[in-house]
């Protein structure tokens, strides 16, 4: 699904890092090594049908 992020992402929270990320091996194979973190936040998005929502 394609969506557009409108504005900034707020309330960013890291909830996993390094070896605690289940997909770490796949991420490293595709994008290389790095300080990987799994994060979440709240943002306003525009869906393909034009609806605008605030999501987390």
Phi and psi in radians as a Rosetta constraint file:
Dihedral C 1 N 2 CA 2 C 2 CIRCULARHARMONIC -1.605 0.35
Dihedral N 2 CA 2 C 2 N 3 CIRCULARHARMONIC 2.383 0.35
Dihedral C 2 N 3 CA 3 C 3 CIRCULARHARMONIC -2.511 0.35
Dihedral N 3 CA 3 C 3 N 4 CIRCULARHARMONIC 2.853 0.35
Dihedral C 3 N 4 CA 4 C 4 CIRCULARHARMONIC -2.079 0.35
Dihedral N 4 CA 4 C 4 N 5 CIRCULARHARMONIC 2.250 0.35
Dihedral C 4 N 5 CA 5 C 5 CIRCULARHARMONIC -1.475 0.35
Dihedral N 5 CA 5 C 5 N 6 CIRCULARHARMONIC 2.218 0.35
Dihedral C 5 N 6 CA 6 C 6 CIRCULARHARMONIC -1.826 0.35
Dihedral N 6 CA 6 C 6 N 7 CIRCULARHARMONIC 1.975 0.35
Dihedral C 6 N 7 CA 7 C 7 CIRCULARHARMONIC 1.471 0.35
Dihedral N 7 CA 7 C 7 N 8 CIRCULARHARMONIC -2.744 0.35
Dihedral C 7 N 8 CA 8 C 8 CIRCULARHARMONIC -1.566 0.35
Dihedral N 8 CA 8 C 8 N 9 CIRCULARHARMONIC 2.758 0.35
Dihedral C 8 N 9 CA 9 C 9 CIRCULARHARMONIC -1.640 0.35
Dihedral N 9 CA 9 C 9 N 10 CIRCULARHARMONIC 2.155 0.35
Dihedral C 9 N 10 CA 10 C 10 CIRCULARHARMONIC -1.904 0.35
Dihedral N 10 CA 10 C 10 N 11 CIRCULARHARMONIC 2.917 0.35
Dihedral C 10 N 11 CA 11 C 11 CIRCULARHARMONIC 0.897 0.35
Dihedral N 11 CA 11 C 11 N 12 CIRCULARHARMONIC 0.809 0.35
Dihedral C 11 N 12 CA 12 C 12 CIRCULARHARMONIC -1.232 0.35
Dihedral N 12 CA 12 C 12 N 13 CIRCULARHARMONIC 2.313 0.35
Dihedral C 12 N 13 CA 13 C 13 CIRCULARHARMONIC -2.350 0.35
Dihedral N 13 CA 13 C 13 N 14 CIRCULARHARMONIC 2.260 0.35
Dihedral C 13 N 14 CA 14 C 14 CIRCULARHARMONIC -1.560 0.35
Dihedral N 14 CA 14 C 14 N 15 CIRCULARHARMONIC 2.198 0.35
Dihedral C 14 N 15 CA 15 C 15 CIRCULARHARMONIC -2.115 0.35
Dihedral N 15 CA 15 C 15 N 16 CIRCULARHARMONIC -0.024 0.35
Dihedral C 15 N 16 CA 16 C 16 CIRCULARHARMONIC -2.764 0.35
Dihedral N 16 CA 16 C 16 N 17 CIRCULARHARMONIC 2.559 0.35
Dihedral C 16 N 17 CA 17 C 17 CIRCULARHARMONIC -2.580 0.35
Dihedral N 17 CA 17 C 17 N 18 CIRCULARHARMONIC 2.661 0.35
Dihedral C 17 N 18 CA 18 C 18 CIRCULARHARMONIC 1.020 0.35
Dihedral N 18 CA 18 C 18 N 19 CIRCULARHARMONIC -2.283 0.35
Dihedral C 18 N 19 CA 19 C 19 CIRCULARHARMONIC -1.197 0.35
Dihedral N 19 CA 19 C 19 N 20 CIRCULARHARMONIC -0.163 0.35
Dihedral C 19 N 20 CA 20 C 20 CIRCULARHARMONIC -1.382 0.35
Dihedral N 20 CA 20 C 20 N 21 CIRCULARHARMONIC -0.126 0.35
Dihedral C 20 N 21 CA 21 C 21 CIRCULARHARMONIC -1.517 0.35
Dihedral N 21 CA 21 C 21 N 22 CIRCULARHARMONIC 2.092 0.35
Dihedral C 21 N 22 CA 22 C 22 CIRCULARHARMONIC -1.100 0.35
Dihedral N 22 CA 22 C 22 N 23 CIRCULARHARMONIC -0.591 0.35
Dihedral C 22 N 23 CA 23 C 23 CIRCULARHARMONIC -1.605 0.35
Dihedral N 23 CA 23 C 23 N 24 CIRCULARHARMONIC 0.297 0.35
Dihedral C 23 N 24 CA 24 C 24 CIRCULARHARMONIC -1.012 0.35
Dihedral N 24 CA 24 C 24 N 25 CIRCULARHARMONIC -0.802 0.35
Dihedral C 24 N 25 CA 25 C 25 CIRCULARHARMONIC -1.058 0.35
Dihedral N 25 CA 25 C 25 N 26 CIRCULARHARMONIC -0.784 0.35
Dihedral C 25 N 26 CA 26 C 26 CIRCULARHARMONIC -1.111 0.35
Dihedral N 26 CA 26 C 26 N 27 CIRCULARHARMONIC -0.766 0.35
Dihedral C 26 N 27 CA 27 C 27 CIRCULARHARMONIC -1.065 0.35
Dihedral N 27 CA 27 C 27 N 28 CIRCULARHARMONIC -0.738 0.35
Dihedral C 27 N 28 CA 28 C 28 CIRCULARHARMONIC -1.177 0.35
Dihedral N 28 CA 28 C 28 N 29 CIRCULARHARMONIC -0.636 0.35
Dihedral C 28 N 29 CA 29 C 29 CIRCULARHARMONIC -1.146 0.35
Dihedral N 29 CA 29 C 29 N 30 CIRCULARHARMONIC -0.695 0.35
Dihedral C 29 N 30 CA 30 C 30 CIRCULARHARMONIC -1.414 0.35
Dihedral N 30 CA 30 C 30 N 31 CIRCULARHARMONIC -0.808 0.35
Dihedral C 30 N 31 CA 31 C 31 CIRCULARHARMONIC -1.959 0.35
Dihedral N 31 CA 31 C 31 N 32 CIRCULARHARMONIC -0.139 0.35
Dihedral C 31 N 32 CA 32 C 32 CIRCULARHARMONIC 1.666 0.35
Dihedral N 32 CA 32 C 32 N 33 CIRCULARHARMONIC 3.025 0.35
Dihedral C 32 N 33 CA 33 C 33 CIRCULARHARMONIC -1.267 0.35
Dihedral N 33 CA 33 C 33 N 34 CIRCULARHARMONIC 2.747 0.35
Dihedral C 33 N 34 CA 34 C 34 CIRCULARHARMONIC 3.039 0.35
Dihedral N 34 CA 34 C 34 N 35 CIRCULARHARMONIC -3.089 0.35
Dihedral C 34 N 35 CA 35 C 35 CIRCULARHARMONIC -1.533 0.35
Dihedral N 35 CA 35 C 35 N 36 CIRCULARHARMONIC 1.413 0.35
Dihedral C 35 N 36 CA 36 C 36 CIRCULARHARMONIC -1.295 0.35
Dihedral N 36 CA 36 C 36 N 37 CIRCULARHARMONIC 2.383 0.35
Dihedral C 36 N 37 CA 37 C 37 CIRCULARHARMONIC -2.400 0.35
Dihedral N 37 CA 37 C 37 N 38 CIRCULARHARMONIC 2.504 0.35
Dihedral C 37 N 38 CA 38 C 38 CIRCULARHARMONIC -1.787 0.35
Dihedral N 38 CA 38 C 38 N 39 CIRCULARHARMONIC 2.128 0.35
Dihedral C 38 N 39 CA 39 C 39 CIRCULARHARMONIC -2.284 0.35
Dihedral N 39 CA 39 C 39 N 40 CIRCULARHARMONIC 2.811 0.35
Dihedral C 39 N 40 CA 40 C 40 CIRCULARHARMONIC -2.446 0.35
Dihedral N 40 CA 40 C 40 N 41 CIRCULARHARMONIC 2.773 0.35
Dihedral C 40 N 41 CA 41 C 41 CIRCULARHARMONIC -2.864 0.35
Dihedral N 41 CA 41 C 41 N 42 CIRCULARHARMONIC -3.137 0.35
Dihedral C 41 N 42 CA 42 C 42 CIRCULARHARMONIC -1.989 0.35
Dihedral N 42 CA 42 C 42 N 43 CIRCULARHARMONIC 2.331 0.35
Dihedral C 42 N 43 CA 43 C 43 CIRCULARHARMONIC -2.596 0.35
Dihedral N 43 CA 43 C 43 N 44 CIRCULARHARMONIC 2.721 0.35
Dihedral C 43 N 44 CA 44 C 44 CIRCULARHARMONIC -1.534 0.35
Dihedral N 44 CA 44 C 44 N 45 CIRCULARHARMONIC 2.310 0.35
Dihedral C 44 N 45 CA 45 C 45 CIRCULARHARMONIC -2.232 0.35
Dihedral N 45 CA 45 C 45 N 46 CIRCULARHARMONIC 2.710 0.35
Dihedral C 45 N 46 CA 46 C 46 CIRCULARHARMONIC -1.972 0.35
Dihedral N 46 CA 46 C 46 N 47 CIRCULARHARMONIC 2.121 0.35
Dihedral C 46 N 47 CA 47 C 47 CIRCULARHARMONIC -1.439 0.35
Dihedral N 47 CA 47 C 47 N 48 CIRCULARHARMONIC 2.850 0.35
Dihedral C 47 N 48 CA 48 C 48 CIRCULARHARMONIC -1.008 0.35
Dihedral N 48 CA 48 C 48 N 49 CIRCULARHARMONIC -0.491 0.35
Dihedral C 48 N 49 CA 49 C 49 CIRCULARHARMONIC -1.467 0.35
Dihedral N 49 CA 49 C 49 N 50 CIRCULARHARMONIC 0.031 0.35
Dihedral C 49 N 50 CA 50 C 50 CIRCULARHARMONIC 1.702 0.35
Dihedral N 50 CA 50 C 50 N 51 CIRCULARHARMONIC -0.202 0.35
Dihedral C 50 N 51 CA 51 C 51 CIRCULARHARMONIC -1.176 0.35
Dihedral N 51 CA 51 C 51 N 52 CIRCULARHARMONIC 2.483 0.35
Dihedral C 51 N 52 CA 52 C 52 CIRCULARHARMONIC -1.934 0.35
Dihedral N 52 CA 52 C 52 N 53 CIRCULARHARMONIC 2.275 0.35
Dihedral C 52 N 53 CA 53 C 53 CIRCULARHARMONIC -2.388 0.35
Dihedral N 53 CA 53 C 53 N 54 CIRCULARHARMONIC 2.736 0.35
Dihedral C 53 N 54 CA 54 C 54 CIRCULARHARMONIC -1.779 0.35
Dihedral N 54 CA 54 C 54 N 55 CIRCULARHARMONIC 2.215 0.35
Dihedral C 54 N 55 CA 55 C 55 CIRCULARHARMONIC -2.346 0.35
Dihedral N 55 CA 55 C 55 N 56 CIRCULARHARMONIC 2.817 0.35
